[in-house]
Amino acid sequence: MLRVWDLNFELDKNSDISIHIQITLKVIDEIKRGRLEPSTIMPGSRKLADALSINRKTVLQAYSELVAQGWLATEKRRGTFVSEKLPYILNNPNDTVDDSWTSTKTKPKSMVNHSSPSSQEDMVDLNDGVPDTRLIPFEIISRAFRHALVTSSRANQLGYQDPLGTISLRESISYMLSMQRSLNTNIDNICVVRGSQMGIFLTARILTQPGDYVVVEKLTYPPAREAFESCGANLVSVGLDQEGIKIDELEKLCRKIKIRAIYVTPHHQYPTTVMMTADRRLRLLLLAEQYNFYIIEDDYDHEFHFSHRPVFPLASYGKSDKVIYVGSLSKVLAPGLRIGYLAASSQFIDQCAKQIMMIDRQGNSVTELAVSELMNSGELKRHIRRTAKIYLERRNALEMLLRKDLSEFVDFDTPLGGLAFWLRLKKQSNVSQFIEQAQAKKLRILPGSIFSDNHEEIQAFRLGFASLNNNELEKTIQRLKQAFMN
């Protein structure tokens, strides 16, 4: 339905949030509330700028962001419209929260490290997208650690503390999520964990009982699958395409069985790097409310997005009690620092504290205080900006090398973000044999089969680029080419 709708709303020009992001958030909110229906024409950029007393370029910037994220669409000579693919959304303030979480006592199975480094000399691991730890600002981090150690020691605060993490870091994470990702959180909604994998396992322990059905994508993160299986869950797979998880398949599944939870990686789908479209995100949230299941959203590398600003998480979409948000600072700093977090309802976070008391008691308070200082001082944000530029250059360099040297052998879609490519083999081949040929060239490849629900042979593999500089990328591609030509 087309109609002229004046966006009359207030801007907070004293806010830490930039004006164009405030406009972006407001338009998304109005779409989700149903006040801006699909195909509704938006006011012209000049008209809206005049109404808000701001520069027209700011409105254009907001509209560009909304188009990039799939909320709006443009038509030549006709203007800008709300995307017609979006379903009609109307939040229900009377919805209640299901807090009937239970834990299991099943014994977890040992999990395989699918990207462990090689001890063989000159062997290159084509990892799944780990950061380059050589880029860490060691002096700044060491200063933060020293300050954290000295101050906490003098204050007699190196003993046992809150199992959910230091208040300082939880405040820093909550503020970052609010400003950067539009989550409505406070410290009661944050649990600090030792990396995202611990967060996934805690979630599996709390949400699932033996026999519960948990949905994963057809290709997914293997340790996440193993975490749910270790808790006795029955895993059911749903297919993928270029817009992310197939929501129609999921809906059919919901009609057949009672689903307890679904694990997804909507921002950069793991391993294929596809970004879930806005309409599928909204439909997934609607299904979660309709069929009363939880969404475990693993946003493992949110900071690294190259074409436009990262898409806001599912957990930021209005009422988010059905979303358990898993985040990590490991790819920002280094995996060895082991800092991740969960953002969820306070009831769920209380359950996390009980589980942690049984298995971990608490994390490393010195590391948490040091990271909090890096966040509060702006050093972490500066580091992200610097590394994002470097990783963008490496992504572009790898794209050029792939097109120049391997276009005969592989297809790919240039990832909009993340730290890896998903390479699809052009010719049907024996993947196991190709992996052996690559190993002979001193390359260790992550085969597509390890991401599959039934370990079937997948004519594709994941290639991480962030940990390799341009010279190392060039040598790697030359070795891959030789492996293909054998």
C-alpha angles and dihedrals in degrees: 000000000000121000139143108255120182112219099221108176139129125255121209103221090182092057124112087231112090118245096246091052090050089054091046092051092046094052092047090049092051091050092050092048090053096243090114106048126197113285092018109148114239124223115264116266092245093049093049092045090053092047092052095038093235137121115283090230089064091057091046089052091052093047091049090053092049092049091049091052093048099248095111134031131200130218123194113255091357102072138226124328139182105262111265090216093071117100121232109267128194118172115226110218090195095064113125130216122245106220097170096123119156134184130224133223097213116133112249118237119236112265128222121238099228096189105039115152120256124246091204112109115255092004113147118210113213089210127193095259113300121168126253105258089195087076095061113121092236097181094052093046094046090051090052091049092049092049091048092049095047097045095044092046094050090048091050090240101133094096129089113313139165112333088217091065136264115318090232094060094041089053091049093049093046092051092047092050091049096048100036105028105025095240116153101223144139131187091281088065096052131083119181114217138179096262132321093284091064088049091053092048093048089051091050091050093050101041105038138064124187109287097024116134117240122183123218131174118266088252113033148145106299099214090053091054090048092049092058093043090052088059092054098258122153107231121216122188129220124196130252137217137168092294095051130252115013102248094189090060091048092051092052089050091051089057091055105042140020107255118204099188146344125218115212140166100205101166098056107000111228117261103357097051092224116149116227110240122242095249092052091048091055093045090050090054091048091051091050090056094042097048097029101237132138127245117219103201113197107197095177100163105019094146096065111072119135112185099054139332114316115269113255114258124255086248089067095058105107112274104025105170089120093057125084106196117209117195138168141200091196095096091047095052114006135307089238092067090066102210120152135142146204123220116196144120117315090247091058092045089053088057089051091057091054092050094046091051088061099046111020111007091206142335132252105299093192092055091045093051091047093051090046090054090050090052096046094046093051093242092118092052091049090050091051092051092049096047092043089060091049093047091049089054090049092048090052092046091051092047090055092047092049092050093045101043109017106032088109091059110032143037124204145164113232105248114242089212144346129074103274145059126226106220118198118203112238096207124051104250145156100275094193090055091048091051089053090050090051091049089054086058089051096256123129112205130195102228119219090239093075089063093050123099093230098026092247117166110273119197092225143065138199121246120193115206107176097083093053125075120219095270091049091048091053092051090047094053091048089054091048090051091052090049091052092048095052 
